[in-house]
Amino acid sequence: MVTEMDKLVRAREYLEKLAEGTDPLTGQELPQDTVLNNLRLSRCFFYVAGVLGKVIANGGNIGRAA
């Protein structure tokens, strides 16, 4: 059974791969001319992956630890 934490971890991994210019499903490098290799999108992917990392570190809870 896939838990919510599993989904968070997988989403973070996918975003990190996209930010690095890699297809998260195949592991292949994305073509340079794809919108997914846009620098602004890459930075956004890294940012959201970082936010998800904080949520994961917080036990899956959004917000500050109690």
Beta strands, then each sheet from edge to edge (+ up, - down):
end
